[in-house]
């Protein structure tokens, strides 16, 4: 999948620079495929983030725990002693290649053409810039600058680096550095040229390689970053440059292509030409999530200018997306992070439940200044419980449930029990004054999202404790509160309302269906609530958080699509997901929001990427309850479609729709154990009963427009329908 922009010289006014990353190194590039100190106007003022290198988790001490800057990699090309200038370009093209995790840039000048390949190696902390000049001999310079804005001649504050020769057969330079932050970080930065002759220059906080190349030859520079967060880091720092130089630029590119092809082969979707933009954005969003999944979680953005990459409850969207695209090893990190910081969350309540930070840093501390969010918002504890519950559902590991997931779910439920709920003596429950997902109204009682999240947390804690056979006394109390909460969600005129007496509409109306799943999507009140939000919260481009909002938020539009998909409403889901693509820029990356002027805000927004991937995936495959649903919300115009996605269980599911009819499906159980499973298919997609191999069709029945197939299956079951 290639996303390409081109122009006669300068990028178009709506240009958004591409990104590259592996979760440990995240970079925003510029129009040349390298990085510059400042983006040229008007791009710089509109985009916000600068082209920089960031290493998530490496933080300074002090207010808000900002990330340490790791500078930028700029590059220049000299021909006949003159540096090529942007303004002299006659043609420019830039491509995001999501198949190989690379950015490809072509610049044509009067005297030559420069082609650049840029990427961050997916399995090593190595950023690579390879440039080929055709039409002239040239000198390619690649320079790393630590990037202190107020004094370019000095290193950024609290960074101490000493340069020395790299040694061995690699042309390059090494800097041993110390970061004086929330802890002392020790690391090695190396700038070197794999397979090329180069001279080295060091001036203050900057080091440069000058690589002379003949016409048509490849010049390559690589930046390695290794630090003491990893065991064996020093050995890796010593070995990696030599290894990279032994394989050369071509070998590094081939390895990167192999790694990304392997990741992409885990899952796929195919949509008809009428939905090509949806499929394109889905592909780029998947690429965003793979590159942004840190060793802890997935931050909302790709830059320190986006909340300093602190970690939010938003992670539930990337987690579900990463599971759906069959990358469980990345998805599991999120529940692992919440388990690792559970003691910090418990300490905030004196051990009576877990109150996680709103904007957590990697050790669990709060990174947000004191405000209403810190004091009054607690509904997000249910989002964190949802992360743990979905980890269990998508891994099926009793050991993980016991050691990782259940402790998080248990203490989130206890937080609501001890601190959020008030019983009024009439058999109903309300909340203490709190700020809900609907932040347009400050503290309210009986907040819908907080009540639905409390109910979900009680149910998940009750279910998990029964599976494990633990916490008998708490089970009794959770069951009692579950019953009270189930009849306490605020309802008016046959639909959920944000709080008792509210007349406006808010996204909280969707929460009981997703992510808290406390009412069935077919429930009349739930369905009326989702449709009311659909009708009342439209804005010019997408849907706003409330009916009186004047902004469009792409992640909540995709959130609504998930609820519509679970309702089986393919036509409304198609309309909404199509509008969500309006916030995507030319490379297919998604923004947090889009203004009435059509300009997107907070570019490369991972929360939206996760919500978008999950929304499209749930239109094709549903597994939110104990059944597997094939094409549960397929719109009429998507009559030719196929997918390979991971369902809860876990089970890897493939299916193909041709001419509006289901042709084949397979279900591969990851644990290989025989099971009994219901598969639900819209009646108009399936013509008769399928031929089953690898299992037995125990029963078939029809209900509410669905064909229900009960399968007794082994490790892999295949279904085929006659043509």
C-alpha positions as CSV (number, residue, x, y, z in Angstrom):
1,X,0.0,0.0,0.0
2,X,1.5,3.3,-1.1
3,X,0.4,6.8,-0.2
4,X,1.9,9.4,-2.4
5,X,1.9,13.2,-2.6
6,X,3.6,15.1,-5.4
7,X,4.0,18.7,-6.6
8,X,6.0,20.8,-9.0
9,X,8.3,21.9,-6.2
10,X,7.0,22.7,-2.7
11,X,4.6,20.4,-0.8
12,X,0.9,21.4,-1.0
13,X,-0.5,23.7,1.7
14,X,-2.2,20.8,3.6
15,X,1.0,18.7,3.7
16,X,1.5,16.7,6.9
17,X,5.0,15.3,7.4
18,X,5.3,11.5,7.6
19,X,6.4,9.6,10.7
20,X,8.6,6.5,11.3
21,X,9.1,4.5,14.5
22,X,9.4,1.2,16.3
23,X,7.9,2.1,19.7
24,X,11.3,2.9,21.2
25,X,12.3,5.6,18.7
26,X,9.6,7.8,17.2
27,X,10.4,10.4,14.5
28,X,8.5,13.0,12.5
29,X,10.4,13.6,9.2
30,X,10.2,16.5,6.9
31,X,9.6,17.0,3.1
32,X,13.2,15.8,2.3
33,X,12.9,12.5,4.2
34,X,15.3,13.8,6.8
35,X,14.6,16.4,9.6
36,X,15.0,20.1,9.9
37,X,15.2,22.4,12.9
38,X,12.0,24.2,11.9
39,X,9.3,23.3,9.3
40,X,9.0,25.9,6.6
41,X,5.9,28.1,6.6
42,X,3.0,27.6,6.5
43,X,3.5,24.0,7.5
44,X,5.2,24.7,10.8
45,X,2.5,26.9,12.4
46,X,-0.3,24.5,11.2
47,X,1.2,21.2,12.2
48,X,2.6,22.0,15.7
49,X,5.1,19.1,16.2
50,X,8.6,19.7,14.9
51,X,10.7,17.1,13.0
52,X,12.4,15.5,16.0
53,X,13.5,12.2,17.5
54,X,11.9,11.0,20.7
55,X,12.5,8.1,23.0
56,X,9.3,7.4,25.0
57,X,9.8,7.0,28.7
58,X,13.0,9.0,29.0
59,X,11.8,11.8,31.2
60,X,13.1,14.8,33.1
61,X,12.2,15.3,36.7
62,X,10.0,18.3,37.6
63,X,6.6,19.6,36.6
64,X,4.8,17.4,34.0
65,X,7.9,15.2,33.5
66,X,8.7,16.3,30.0
67,X,10.5,14.0,27.6
68,X,14.2,14.4,26.9
69,X,14.8,15.7,23.4
70,X,17.0,13.5,21.2
71,X,17.5,16.1,18.5
72,X,17.1,15.7,14.8
73,X,18.8,14.3,11.7
74,X,19.2,16.8,8.9
75,X,20.7,16.1,5.6
76,X,22.1,18.1,2.7
77,X,23.4,17.3,-0.8
78,X,26.3,19.2,-2.4
79,X,26.9,19.2,-6.1
80,X,29.9,21.0,-7.6
81,X,30.5,22.6,-4.2
82,X,27.0,24.0,-3.9
83,X,24.3,22.8,-1.6
84,X,21.0,22.0,-3.3
85,X,18.2,24.3,-2.1
86,X,14.5,23.5,-1.6
87,X,13.5,26.5,-3.7
88,X,15.4,25.1,-6.8
89,X,13.3,21.9,-7.0
90,X,11.4,21.4,-10.2
91,X,9.5,18.3,-8.9
92,X,8.9,16.7,-5.5
93,X,7.3,13.4,-4.5
94,X,6.9,11.7,-1.2
95,X,5.5,8.3,-0.5
96,X,4.6,6.4,2.7
97,X,5.1,2.8,2.0
98,X,3.1,0.9,4.6
99,X,4.1,-2.4,3.2
100,X,7.7,-1.9,4.2
101,X,7.5,0.8,6.9
102,X,9.5,3.3,4.8
103,X,9.2,6.8,3.6
104,X,10.4,7.4,0.0
105,X,11.2,10.9,-1.2
106,X,12.1,12.1,-4.7
107,X,13.4,15.6,-5.4
108,X,14.3,16.8,-9.0
109,X,16.7,19.7,-9.4
110,X,18.1,21.2,-12.7
111,X,21.4,19.3,-12.3
112,X,20.3,16.0,-10.7
113,X,17.6,13.9,-8.9
114,X,17.9,12.9,-5.3
115,X,16.0,9.9,-4.0
116,X,15.8,9.2,-0.2
117,X,14.7,6.2,1.8
118,X,14.0,6.8,5.5
119,X,12.9,4.4,8.2
120,X,13.4,3.2,11.8
121,X,14.3,-0.5,11.9
122,X,11.3,-2.3,13.5
123,X,13.4,-4.7,15.6
124,X,16.5,-2.5,16.4
125,X,17.0,1.1,17.6
126,X,18.4,2.2,14.3
127,X,17.2,5.2,12.2
128,X,18.3,5.0,8.6
129,X,18.6,7.7,5.9
130,X,19.8,6.4,2.5
131,X,20.2,8.9,-0.4
132,X,21.0,8.3,-4.1
133,X,22.0,11.1,-6.4
134,X,21.6,10.6,-10.1
135,X,23.0,13.0,-12.7
136,X,26.1,14.1,-10.8
137,X,28.7,13.2,-8.3
138,X,27.8,14.5,-4.9
139,X,28.6,14.8,-1.2
140,X,25.8,13.8,1.1
141,X,25.9,15.2,4.6
142,X,23.9,13.8,7.4
143,X,24.1,15.6,10.7
144,X,22.7,14.8,14.1
145,X,22.0,17.8,16.3
146,X,20.8,17.5,19.9
147,X,18.6,20.5,19.0
148,X,18.6,23.0,21.9
149,X,16.4,25.8,20.7
150,X,17.5,28.6,22.9
151,X,21.3,28.0,22.4
152,X,22.2,25.8,19.5
153,X,25.8,25.7,20.5
154,X,25.1,23.7,23.7
155,X,23.5,20.4,24.6
156,X,19.9,20.5,26.0
157,X,19.7,20.9,29.8
158,X,20.4,17.8,31.8
159,X,22.0,16.0,28.9
160,X,25.8,15.3,29.1
161,X,27.4,13.7,26.1
162,X,31.0,12.9,25.2
163,X,32.0,12.1,21.6
164,X,34.7,9.8,20.5
165,X,35.6,7.7,17.5
166,X,33.3,4.7,16.8
167,X,36.2,2.3,16.2
168,X,36.2,-0.9,14.0
169,X,35.5,-0.8,10.3
170,X,32.5,1.6,10.5
171,X,33.1,5.3,9.5
172,X,31.3,7.2,12.3
173,X,31.2,8.8,15.7
174,X,29.9,7.7,19.1
175,X,28.6,9.7,22.0
176,X,28.3,8.2,25.5
177,X,25.5,10.2,27.2
178,X,23.9,10.6,30.6
179,X,20.4,12.0,31.1
180,X,19.7,13.5,34.5
181,X,16.0,12.9,34.8
182,X,13.5,11.0,37.0
183,X,16.3,8.5,37.1
184,X,19.8,8.6,35.6
185,X,19.7,7.2,32.1
186,X,23.0,6.1,30.5
187,X,23.2,5.4,26.8
188,X,25.1,5.4,23.6
189,X,24.4,7.4,20.4
190,X,26.3,6.4,17.3
191,X,26.1,8.1,13.9
192,X,27.8,6.0,11.2
193,X,27.7,5.1,7.5
194,X,26.9,1.5,6.7
195,X,29.0,0.4,3.8
196,X,30.2,3.8,2.8
197,X,33.4,5.9,3.2
198,X,32.7,9.0,5.2
199,X,34.5,11.7,7.1
200,X,33.3,12.8,10.6
201,X,32.9,16.3,12.0
202,X,31.9,17.2,15.6
203,X,31.0,20.7,16.6
204,X,29.6,21.2,20.1
205,X,26.3,19.2,20.4
206,X,26.3,18.1,16.7
207,X,28.1,15.4,14.8
208,X,28.1,15.1,11.0
209,X,29.0,12.5,8.3
210,X,30.2,13.7,4.9
211,X,29.8,10.9,2.4
212,X,31.2,11.4,-1.1
213,X,29.3,9.4,-3.7
214,X,29.6,8.8,-7.4
215,X,26.7,9.4,-9.8
216,X,24.0,6.8,-9.0
217,X,25.7,5.3,-5.9
218,X,23.9,5.0,-2.5
219,X,25.0,7.1,0.5
220,X,23.7,5.8,3.8
221,X,23.7,7.1,7.4
222,X,22.4,5.4,10.5
223,X,21.7,6.7,13.9
224,X,21.8,4.2,16.8
225,X,20.3,4.9,20.2
226,X,20.8,2.3,23.0
227,X,20.4,2.9,26.8
228,X,20.2,1.1,30.1
229,X,16.5,0.4,30.1
230,X,17.5,-2.8,28.3
231,X,19.6,-5.6,29.7
232,X,22.7,-6.2,27.7
233,X,22.4,-2.7,26.2
234,X,26.1,-2.0,26.2
235,X,26.9,-5.2,24.3
236,X,24.2,-4.3,21.8
237,X,25.6,-0.8,21.4
238,X,29.0,-2.3,20.7
239,X,27.8,-4.9,18.2
240,X,25.0,-3.2,16.2
241,X,27.1,-0.7,14.2
242,X,29.4,-3.5,13.0
243,X,26.4,-5.7,12.2
244,X,24.7,-2.9,10.2
245,X,27.9,-2.1,8.3
246,X,28.4,-5.8,7.4
247,X,24.9,-6.0,5.7
248,X,25.0,-2.4,4.3
249,X,22.2,-0.1,3.3
250,X,20.6,-2.7,1.0
251,X,20.7,-5.3,3.6
252,X,19.0,-3.0,6.2
253,X,16.3,-2.1,3.7
254,X,15.6,-5.8,2.9
255,X,15.5,-6.6,6.6
256,X,13.0,-3.8,7.3
257,X,10.8,-4.9,4.4
258,X,10.8,-8.5,5.7
259,X,9.9,-7.4,9.3
260,X,6.9,-5.3,8.0
261,X,5.7,-7.9,5.6
262,X,5.7,-10.4,8.4
263,X,3.7,-8.0,10.6
264,X,1.2,-7.2,7.8
265,X,0.7,-10.8,6.9
266,X,-0.8,-11.4,10.4
267,X,-4.1,-9.7,9.3
268,X,-5.7,-8.2,6.3
269,X,-8.9,-6.7,4.9
270,X,-10.0,-6.3,1.3
271,X,-12.8,-3.9,0.5
272,X,-14.4,-2.9,-2.8
273,X,-13.2,0.1,-4.8
274,X,-16.0,2.2,-3.5
275,X,-14.4,1.8,0.0
276,X,-10.8,2.1,-1.2
277,X,-10.2,5.2,1.0
278,X,-11.5,3.4,4.1
279,X,-9.1,0.5,3.4
280,X,-6.2,2.8,2.8
281,X,-6.7,4.7,6.0
282,X,-7.1,1.3,7.9
283,X,-3.7,0.3,6.5
284,X,-2.0,3.5,7.6
285,X,-3.6,3.4,11.0
286,X,-2.3,-0.1,11.5
287,X,1.1,1.1,10.6
288,X,0.8,4.0,13.0
289,X,0.0,1.6,15.9
290,X,2.7,-0.8,15.2
291,X,5.3,2.0,15.1
292,X,3.9,3.8,18.2
293,X,3.4,0.8,20.5
294,X,6.0,1.5,23.2
295,X,7.2,-1.1,25.7
296,X,4.6,0.3,28.1
297,X,1.5,1.3,26.2
298,X,0.5,3.4,23.2
299,X,0.6,7.2,23.7
300,X,-2.0,9.3,22.0
301,X,0.4,11.1,19.7
302,X,3.8,10.8,18.0
303,X,5.5,13.9,19.5
304,X,6.3,15.5,22.8
305,X,4.1,18.4,21.8
306,X,1.1,15.9,22.2
307,X,0.9,15.7,26.0
308,X,4.6,14.7,26.2
309,X,3.6,11.2,25.2
310,X,2.0,10.5,28.5
311,X,-0.3,7.5,28.7
312,X,-4.1,7.8,28.8
313,X,-7.0,5.5,29.2
314,X,-7.3,6.1,25.4
315,X,-5.1,3.0,25.1
316,X,-8.1,0.8,25.1
317,X,-8.6,1.7,21.4
318,X,-5.1,0.8,20.3
319,X,-5.2,-2.3,22.4
320,X,-8.3,-3.6,20.7
321,X,-7.0,-2.7,17.3
322,X,-3.7,-4.4,17.9
323,X,-5.5,-7.6,19.0
324,X,-7.8,-7.4,16.0
325,X,-4.8,-7.2,13.6
326,X,-3.3,-10.3,15.2
327,X,-0.4,-8.6,17.0
328,X,-1.1,-9.8,20.6
329,X,2.5,-9.4,21.7
330,X,2.1,-5.7,21.3
331,X,-1.4,-5.5,22.6
332,X,-0.5,-7.4,25.8
333,X,2.0,-4.7,26.8
334,X,-0.9,-2.4,27.8
335,X,-2.4,-4.6,30.4
336,X,1.1,-5.4,31.6
337,X,1.8,-1.7,32.1
338,X,-1.4,-1.3,34.1
339,X,-0.5,-4.3,36.3
340,X,3.1,-2.9,36.8
341,X,1.7,0.4,38.0
342,X,-1.1,-1.0,40.1
343,X,0.6,-0.4,43.5
344,X,1.0,3.3,42.6
345,X,-2.7,3.5,41.8
346,X,-3.6,1.7,45.0
347,X,-1.5,4.1,47.1
348,X,-3.7,7.0,46.0
349,X,-6.6,5.4,47.8
350,X,-4.9,4.0,50.8
351,X,-5.4,0.5,49.4
352,X,-9.1,0.8,48.9
353,X,-9.2,0.4,45.1
354,X,-7.0,1.6,42.3
355,X,-7.0,5.2,41.1
356,X,-4.9,5.4,38.1
357,X,-3.4,8.7,36.8
358,X,-5.3,10.6,34.1
359,X,-2.1,11.2,32.2
360,X,0.3,8.6,33.5
361,X,4.0,8.5,33.0
362,X,5.7,5.2,32.7
363,X,6.1,4.5,36.4
364,X,2.4,5.4,37.2
365,X,2.8,8.9,38.5
366,X,0.4,11.6,37.4
367,X,1.8,13.9,34.7
368,X,-1.2,16.4,34.6
369,X,-1.4,19.6,36.7
370,X,-4.1,19.7,39.3
371,X,-7.4,20.4,37.7
372,X,-11.0,19.0,37.5
373,X,-9.8,16.0,35.6
374,X,-7.4,14.9,38.4
375,X,-10.0,15.6,41.1
376,X,-13.3,14.6,39.7
377,X,-12.9,12.2,36.7
378,X,-12.9,8.6,37.7
379,X,-14.9,6.9,35.0
380,X,-11.7,6.1,33.1
381,X,-10.9,3.4,35.8
382,X,-13.5,1.4,33.9
383,X,-11.6,1.9,30.6
384,X,-8.5,0.5,32.3
385,X,-10.6,-2.4,33.7
386,X,-11.8,-3.0,30.1
387,X,-8.2,-3.2,28.9
388,X,-7.5,-6.0,31.5
389,X,-10.8,-7.8,30.7
390,X,-10.2,-7.7,26.9
391,X,-6.6,-9.0,27.4
392,X,-8.1,-12.0,29.1
393,X,-10.7,-12.5,26.4
394,X,-8.1,-12.2,23.6
395,X,-5.4,-14.3,25.2
396,X,-7.4,-17.0,26.9
397,X,-4.6,-17.4,29.4
398,X,-5.7,-18.4,32.9
399,X,-2.2,-17.5,34.2
400,X,-2.5,-14.0,32.7
401,X,-6.0,-13.6,34.2
402,X,-4.7,-14.5,37.6
403,X,-1.4,-12.6,37.6
404,X,-2.1,-9.6,35.3
405,X,-5.7,-9.0,34.5
406,X,-7.7,-9.8,37.6
407,X,-5.7,-7.7,40.0
408,X,-6.3,-4.6,37.8
409,X,-10.0,-5.4,37.3
410,X,-10.5,-6.2,41.0
411,X,-9.1,-2.9,42.2
412,X,-10.8,-0.8,39.6
413,X,-14.1,-2.3,40.8
414,X,-13.2,-1.6,44.4
415,X,-12.4,2.0,43.5
416,X,-16.0,2.5,42.3
417,X,-17.4,0.6,45.3
418,X,-15.5,2.6,47.9
419,X,-15.4,6.0,46.3
420,X,-17.9,6.6,43.5
421,X,-21.3,5.1,44.3
422,X,-24.0,6.3,46.6
423,X,-27.1,4.2,47.4
424,X,-30.2,6.2,47.9
425,X,-32.3,3.6,49.8
426,X,-34.8,3.1,47.0
427,X,-32.9,0.3,45.3
428,X,-31.0,2.5,43.0
429,X,-27.4,3.9,42.9
430,X,-26.1,7.3,42.0
431,X,-22.6,8.7,41.8
432,X,-20.8,11.2,44.0
433,X,-20.4,14.6,42.2
434,X,-18.0,13.8,39.3
435,X,-17.0,14.8,35.8
436,X,-18.0,12.3,33.3
437,X,-16.8,11.6,29.7
438,X,-19.1,14.6,29.0
439,X,-16.8,17.3,30.2
440,X,-19.1,20.0,29.0
441,X,-20.9,19.8,32.4
442,X,-18.8,20.0,35.5
443,X,-19.5,17.9,38.4
444,X,-22.8,16.1,38.2
445,X,-24.5,13.3,40.1
446,X,-25.7,10.1,38.4
447,X,-23.2,10.4,35.6
448,X,-24.1,7.9,32.8
449,X,-20.5,6.9,31.9
450,X,-19.4,6.6,35.5
451,X,-22.4,4.4,36.3
452,X,-22.0,2.2,33.2
453,X,-18.3,1.9,33.9
454,X,-19.0,0.9,37.5
455,X,-21.5,-1.7,36.4
456,X,-19.0,-3.1,33.8
457,X,-16.2,-3.2,36.4
458,X,-18.4,-5.1,38.9
459,X,-19.4,-7.6,36.2
460,X,-15.9,-8.2,35.0
461,X,-14.6,-8.6,38.6
462,X,-17.4,-11.0,39.4
463,X,-16.8,-13.1,36.3
464,X,-13.1,-13.2,36.7
465,X,-13.2,-14.0,40.4
466,X,-15.6,-16.9,39.7
467,X,-13.3,-18.3,37.0
468,X,-10.4,-18.1,39.4
469,X,-12.4,-19.2,42.5
470,X,-11.2,-16.3,44.7
471,X,-12.6,-13.4,46.7
472,X,-15.9,-15.1,47.7
473,X,-17.0,-12.3,50.1
474,X,-16.4,-9.6,47.5
475,X,-18.4,-11.6,44.9
476,X,-21.4,-11.2,47.1
477,X,-21.0,-7.5,47.3
478,X,-20.2,-7.1,43.6
479,X,-23.3,-9.1,42.7
480,X,-25.5,-6.9,44.9
481,X,-24.1,-3.7,43.4
482,X,-24.4,-5.1,39.9
483,X,-28.1,-5.7,40.4
484,X,-28.6,-2.1,41.7
485,X,-26.5,-0.5,39.0
486,X,-28.3,-2.4,36.2
487,X,-31.5,-0.5,37.0
488,X,-29.8,2.9,37.8
489,X,-28.5,4.1,34.4
490,X,-30.3,7.4,33.8
491,X,-33.0,7.1,31.1
492,X,-35.4,9.7,29.7
493,X,-37.9,9.4,26.9
494,X,-36.6,5.9,26.1
495,X,-32.9,6.7,25.8
496,X,-29.9,7.1,28.0
497,X,-29.1,10.7,29.1
498,X,-25.7,12.0,30.3
499,X,-27.2,12.6,33.8
500,X,-30.6,12.9,35.4
501,X,-32.4,15.9,34.0
502,X,-30.0,16.5,31.1
503,X,-31.5,17.6,27.8
504,X,-28.4,17.7,25.7
505,X,-26.9,14.6,24.0
506,X,-23.3,13.3,24.6
507,X,-21.0,10.5,23.6
508,X,-21.7,8.9,27.0
509,X,-24.9,7.5,25.3
510,X,-22.7,5.1,23.4
511,X,-20.7,3.8,26.5
512,X,-23.2,1.3,27.7
513,X,-22.8,-0.5,24.3
514,X,-19.1,0.1,23.9
515,X,-16.7,-0.1,25.6
516,X,-18.5,-1.1,28.8
517,X,-20.9,-3.6,27.2
518,X,-23.4,-3.5,30.0
519,X,-26.5,-3.6,27.7
520,X,-27.0,-5.7,24.6
521,X,-26.8,-3.6,21.4
522,X,-30.3,-4.7,20.4
523,X,-31.8,-3.4,23.6
524,X,-34.3,-0.7,22.6
525,X,-33.0,1.9,25.0
526,X,-29.4,1.2,23.9
527,X,-30.3,1.4,20.2
528,X,-32.4,4.6,20.6
529,X,-29.4,6.2,22.5
530,X,-26.9,5.4,19.8
531,X,-29.2,6.6,17.1
532,X,-30.0,9.8,19.0
533,X,-26.3,10.5,19.3
534,X,-26.0,9.8,15.5
535,X,-28.7,12.3,14.7
536,X,-28.1,15.0,17.2
537,X,-24.3,15.3,17.4
538,X,-23.5,15.7,13.7
539,X,-21.1,18.5,12.8
540,X,-19.9,19.8,9.5
541,X,-17.4,16.9,9.0
542,X,-17.9,14.2,11.7
543,X,-19.6,14.0,15.1
544,X,-19.0,16.1,18.1
545,X,-18.7,15.0,21.7
546,X,-22.0,16.7,22.6
547,X,-25.1,18.0,20.8
548,X,-24.0,21.6,21.6
549,X,-20.3,21.1,20.5
550,X,-18.9,23.1,17.5
551,X,-16.0,20.7,16.7
552,X,-15.6,17.4,15.0
553,X,-13.8,14.6,16.8
554,X,-12.7,11.7,14.7
555,X,-12.1,9.2,17.4
556,X,-15.6,9.5,18.8
557,X,-17.0,9.1,15.3
558,X,-15.1,5.8,15.0
559,X,-16.3,5.0,18.5
560,X,-19.9,5.4,17.4
561,X,-19.2,3.2,14.3
562,X,-18.3,0.4,16.7
563,X,-21.6,0.7,18.4
564,X,-23.5,0.8,15.1
565,X,-21.6,-2.3,13.9
566,X,-22.7,-4.2,17.0
567,X,-26.2,-3.1,16.3
568,X,-25.8,-4.6,12.8
569,X,-26.5,-1.2,11.2
570,X,-24.1,-1.4,8.2
571,X,-25.5,1.6,6.3
572,X,-25.1,4.1,9.1
573,X,-21.7,2.6,10.0
574,X,-20.6,3.0,6.4
575,X,-21.7,6.7,6.3
576,X,-19.9,7.5,9.6
577,X,-16.7,5.7,8.8
578,X,-16.6,7.4,5.4
579,X,-16.9,10.7,7.2
580,X,-14.1,9.7,9.6
581,X,-11.7,9.5,6.6
582,X,-12.2,13.2,6.0
583,X,-9.8,13.9,8.9
584,X,-7.2,11.7,7.3
585,X,-4.4,13.5,5.4
586,X,-2.8,12.4,2.2
587,X,-0.7,9.7,3.8
588,X,-3.8,8.2,5.4
589,X,-2.8,9.2,8.9
590,X,-5.6,10.4,11.1
591,X,-6.0,13.5,13.2
592,X,-7.7,13.9,16.6
593,X,-10.2,16.3,15.2
594,X,-11.1,18.5,12.2
595,X,-12.3,22.1,12.3
596,X,-15.0,23.7,10.3
597,X,-12.2,25.0,8.0
598,X,-11.3,21.5,7.2
599,X,-7.9,21.6,8.9
600,X,-7.1,18.7,11.2
601,X,-5.7,19.1,14.6
602,X,-3.3,16.9,16.6
603,X,-1.8,15.0,13.6
604,X,-0.9,11.3,13.7
605,X,-3.3,10.7,16.6
606,X,-3.0,7.1,17.8
607,X,-6.3,7.1,19.7
608,X,-8.1,7.8,16.5
609,X,-6.0,5.2,14.6
610,X,-7.0,2.6,17.2
611,X,-10.6,3.5,17.1
612,X,-10.6,3.5,13.2
613,X,-9.0,0.1,12.9
614,X,-11.3,-1.4,15.4
615,X,-14.4,0.2,13.9
616,X,-13.7,-1.2,10.4
617,X,-12.7,-4.5,11.8
618,X,-15.9,-4.8,13.8
619,X,-18.0,-4.1,10.7
620,X,-16.3,-7.3,9.3
621,X,-16.0,-9.5,12.4
622,X,-17.7,-9.4,15.7
623,X,-16.7,-11.3,18.9
624,X,-17.9,-9.0,21.7
625,X,-19.9,-11.7,23.3
626,X,-19.5,-15.5,23.2
627,X,-20.4,-15.8,19.5
628,X,-18.4,-15.0,16.4
629,X,-20.2,-12.8,13.9
630,X,-19.2,-12.8,10.2
631,X,-19.8,-9.6,8.4
632,X,-22.2,-8.3,11.1
633,X,-22.5,-4.8,9.6
634,X,-21.6,-5.0,6.0
635,X,-23.2,-2.3,3.9
636,X,-24.9,-3.2,0.6
637,X,-22.1,-1.6,-1.5
638,X,-19.5,-3.8,0.2
639,X,-20.7,-6.9,-1.5
640,X,-17.1,-8.1,-2.3
641,X,-15.0,-8.1,0.8
642,X,-12.7,-10.4,2.7
643,X,-10.7,-10.3,5.9
644,X,-8.2,-12.1,8.2
645,X,-8.6,-10.9,11.7
646,X,-8.3,-12.1,15.3
647,X,-11.4,-12.7,17.3
648,X,-11.7,-13.0,21.1
649,X,-11.1,-16.5,22.3
650,X,-8.6,-16.2,20.7
651,X,-9.4,-17.4,17.2
652,X,-8.0,-16.3,13.9
653,X,-10.9,-15.9,11.5
654,X,-10.8,-15.6,7.7
655,X,-13.9,-15.0,5.5
656,X,-14.7,-14.0,2.0
657,X,-17.8,-12.3,0.6
658,X,-18.4,-12.3,-3.2
659,X,-21.3,-10.8,-5.0
660,X,-23.0,-10.2,-1.6
661,X,-22.8,-13.9,-0.7
662,X,-20.6,-15.6,1.8
663,X,-18.3,-18.1,0.0
664,X,-16.0,-19.4,2.7
665,X,-14.8,-18.9,6.2
666,X,-12.2,-20.6,8.5
667,X,-11.7,-20.4,12.3
668,X,-8.3,-21.3,13.7
669,X,-8.2,-21.6,17.4
670,X,-5.0,-20.3,18.9
671,X,-5.0,-22.7,21.8
672,X,-5.9,-25.7,19.5
673,X,-8.5,-27.0,21.9
674,X,-11.8,-28.4,20.7
675,X,-14.8,-26.2,21.5
676,X,-18.4,-25.5,20.9
677,X,-19.0,-22.1,19.2
678,X,-22.0,-20.2,17.8
679,X,-21.3,-18.4,14.5
680,X,-23.8,-15.7,13.5
681,X,-24.3,-14.6,9.9
682,X,-26.7,-12.1,8.4
683,X,-29.4,-14.3,6.8
684,X,-29.2,-12.5,3.4
685,X,-25.4,-13.2,3.1
686,X,-25.6,-17.0,3.5
687,X,-27.5,-19.3,1.1
688,X,-28.2,-22.5,3.0
689,X,-25.9,-24.5,5.3
690,X,-22.2,-24.7,4.6
691,X,-20.0,-27.7,4.1
692,X,-18.0,-28.1,7.3
693,X,-14.5,-29.6,7.6
694,X,-12.4,-29.9,10.7
695,X,-15.5,-30.0,12.9
696,X,-19.2,-30.7,13.0
697,X,-22.3,-28.6,12.4
698,X,-24.2,-29.4,15.6
699,X,-27.2,-27.2,14.9
700,X,-28.5,-24.5,12.5
701,X,-31.3,-22.1,13.2
702,X,-32.6,-18.7,12.2
703,X,-33.4,-15.7,14.4
704,X,-33.9,-12.0,13.9
705,X,-32.5,-12.0,10.4
706,X,-29.5,-14.1,11.5
707,X,-28.3,-17.6,10.7
708,X,-27.0,-19.3,13.8
709,X,-24.5,-22.1,13.2
710,X,-23.5,-24.1,16.2
711,X,-20.1,-25.7,15.5
712,X,-18.3,-28.4,17.4
713,X,-14.8,-27.8,16.1
714,X,-11.2,-28.7,16.5
715,X,-8.1,-26.6,16.1
716,X,-9.2,-25.4,12.6
717,X,-12.7,-25.4,11.1
718,X,-13.5,-24.5,7.5
719,X,-16.9,-23.5,6.2
720,X,-17.7,-23.4,2.4
721,X,-20.9,-22.4,0.7
722,X,-21.9,-23.6,-2.8
723,X,-21.6,-21.1,-5.6
